[in-house]
């Protein structure tokens, strides 16, 4: 069986792409932007597609054309391309389309943000002392109970004395985040989760402790400097609601949201090496880390 794959160059929005190896385009930042293929690839067998951003496969982007979501429509010299694959009797034939490099104009990522999702900036590190970001993302930070500014120790021994009585407030009336920052809502944690994530063990990809990379570049980001499109959440464990015991250090990670389930429970992010749950809910007496947004 003879293989035959014909790929034409792609176009961004309504701007046609010619036969050059690369096309450079400016697009409005913060707005969904469609990269359109003018002519379908063809082969003697079925053709499948996969789109890439900066050489990273984009989850679910398996159509002939691709729309960059508004949440990811930012950055300078962001390269997109499409790979078409056709299976023949012996082996797989692949062909990469011309690269489209887009500079998204008119949007500035706020300082302290490597990841922006739907206009929400995610802080690069957890809170350690109240209103103070940790010195680095890959460190174990202080634990907080729902709607309290008491910062419990990141390691043993437990200090100060544990308060096992939960605060029943419907919202956070205190803010452990720095000025102009706040806790993420449960829905914002869902958006972070939906950006996809990768677990890494301690000593992997620059992370001194185990945890998860979240964001559209989660498969390739490395600490401390190659973090564009990512945030790192350490697997710091949590403090038990009953007595403040530190459990699951290096196995689980958590983070309070600002959204309550009931007077007794609040929503939180939880994750392990095998899964990520943006809508976990726990007693408000648990001690969890804090990640801020703005």
N, C-alpha and C positions, 0 to 999 in steps of 0.2 A: 504494500500500500504506500503510495507516495504522499508525503505530507505537503501541505500548501497553506501558508499563513500570509495574509496580506494585511498589514497594519498601516493606516495612514496617520499623519500627525494629528494632534488634538488641538482644540481651540478653547480659549477661556472666554466665557460669556459669549458675546457676539463677535469677538475679535478672532479672525481666522489665523491659524498657524500654518506657516508655509513649510517648505521642505528643509528648513534649517535644523541643525541638531538640537537647538535650544531656543525657546521663545521666552522673552522677559516681558511681564505685564504688570501694570499697577492696578490695584483693585481697592474699593472702599473697605476699610477695616470695620469689623463688628457687624458686617452684613453677609448673609449667606451668598455664596459665589459659586456658580456652576461652571465646571470645566466640561465642555461638550466635545464628543467625538463626532466628526463629520460623517465618516464612513465606517461601518462595522468591520471588524476583522473577520476573515473567512478562512476556512480550512476544510479538508475533506472529512474531518470529524468535528465533534462539538468543540466550540471555543469557550473557555472560561476566562474571567477577568479578575484582576486584583490591582487596586490602586495603592500607591505608596506616597507618603509624605516624608521627605528627607531620608529616603531609603528604608523607612519603617512601614510595614504593611498597615493599612487602615482597616480596622475591624468593621466588617459588614459592607465595605466598599467593593462590591463585586459586579457592578453593572458596567455597561459600555461607557457611561458618563458618570461624573462624580460632582456632588454639590458639597463644597466646604461649608460646614455649619458656621453660623455666626460666632459661636463660642470659640472657634479655632481660626477665625479669619483675622489673624494678626501676625506680625513678624516681617522681617526683611529677608529677601532672597530665599523664600520658602519654595523648595522644589517638589513638584508633583509629577508622577508619571504612572502610566498604566501598563501592566504586564498581561499579555494575552498568552494563553497556553492551549495547545491542541494535542490530544493524545492520538498516537498512531499505533500501528501493530507492535512496533519495537521502540520503546522510548517515548519521551515527551519533548515536544518542540515548543520553545518559548520565544517571544519577541517583545521587546520593550518599545513603547511608543516614544516619540520625541518628548524631551523634558520641558515642562512649563514651569518657569520660575516666577513667582508672584511676590511683589512687595505690597503689602497691605498698608495703605496710607490713611492718615487721619486718626490713628488710635495709638496712644502711648500706654504701655504697660506700667502700672504704678510701681514706684520703688519698693523693693521688698517682695516682689511677686515674680515667680517664675511660671506660674500657672494661672490663667484667667479662664473661667468657664461661665458662659452666659453673662458676661460683664462682671462676675464676682471674682475678686482677687483672693487667692489663697495664700496665707502667710507661709513663708519658707520653713518655719520651725514652730514647735510647740511653745506654750507659755511655761516659764519656769517659776520665778517669783511673780507675785501678782503684778499685772500690767507690764511685764518684762519678757521679751522673747528669749528663748534659749540661745546660747552662744553658737550652737550648730544643730542641724536637723537630727543627726544620728546620736542623740544622747537621751538618757532617761531623765524625765522632768518631773516636777512636783505633781501631786494628785489633788483633785478638787472634787468636792461634793456639789450637788445641784444647788445653785443660787447661794454659794458661800465663797468668801475670799480666803478662807483658811487654806494655806498651802501645806499639804502633808509631805513628809520627806520622800524623796525619790528612791531611797534605799533604806535598809534597816540600820539602826533601830527606828521605829515609828515615832515621829514627833510632828506636832504636839499630840496631846492625848486625844484619842478618837471620840467622835460624837456619832453615836449609832442612831440618833433620831433624825429622820429625813426632814428637810424643809419642804412644805407642801405648797409653796408658791407656784402659781400657774406659769409664770415667766421668770426670767432672770432679772431681778431688780438691782443686782450688783453686776459689775462688768470686770472680769479678770483680765480682759484684753487691754492693750495700750489705747490711748486716745485715737478715735476715729476707726477703731477696729471693734469687732463684735463676734459672738459665737455664731457658727453656721446653723441654719435651720435644718430640720430633717430632710426637707426637699433638696436643699443645697448639698447635703451629704449624698443624696441619691444621684445628683448630677455628677459629683465627684466619682462615685462608684461607677457610673455609666461611662466615664471616660476611660475605664479599664485600669488594671493594676497588675503588678508583678511582685511576688514575694522574693526576697533575697535573704540568704543566711548571713550571719556576721562574717565580715571580711570579704564580702562579695560586692563588686561594683562600687568600691570605695566606702561602703557602709561599715562602720565599726561595730554595729549591733544589728541584729535581725530586724526586718520590717518590710514594709511595702512601698514601692514606687507607684504613685497614682498620676494619671495624666496621659495625654495623647502620645507622649514619647516614653511611656513607662518601660518599654522593652529595651531602651538604649541609654537612658540617663545614667550618669554616674556622679557620685559625690566626690569632691565638694563643688566643682565648678561647672560640670556639664549637666545642668539641671533645667535648661529651657524646655518648657512644656511639662514639667514634673514637680511633684512634691514628695517628700519622703516622710512616712509615718513610722516611728519606731515601735517595735513590739515590746512595750514597757510593762505589760501586764496591767493589773489594777489592784486596788485595795478593797478588801471585802467589806460589805455593808455592815456585817455583824460586829467585827472587832478591828477592822483596819489591816488585817493580815495581807501582806504582799504576795500575790499568787500569779502564776503563769507568765512570769518574766521571761522574755525571749520566745514565748509561744503564742501569745495573743496581744493584740493592740486594741485600744479603745479611744473614744473621744466623745465628750458630751455635745449634744446639739442644744439649741435653744427652745426646742419644741417638746411639750409635755405630752404624755399619754394619759395620765390621770394625776390626781393629787399625790399619788404615791410613787409613780414611775415617770421616767423621761426617756425620750428616744436618744439613741447613741449609735455611733459607728462602732462596729467590732470586726476584727479580722484575725485570720491565722494564716498558716502556710497554704491552706487548701481553699479558703473562701474569704469573701468580704461581704459583710451585711450592713447596709447603710441605714436600716430601720430596725435594729435591735432595740429592745427597751428593757430598762433595769430600774431597780429601786433608786430613788434619789439619794439614798445614803451611801451608795458606792462612791469610791474615789477613782475618777478617771482623769486622764490628761485633757488639756484644752488646746485646740487649734482655732485660730481666729481667721476671719474674713473681713473684707470691706468692699 
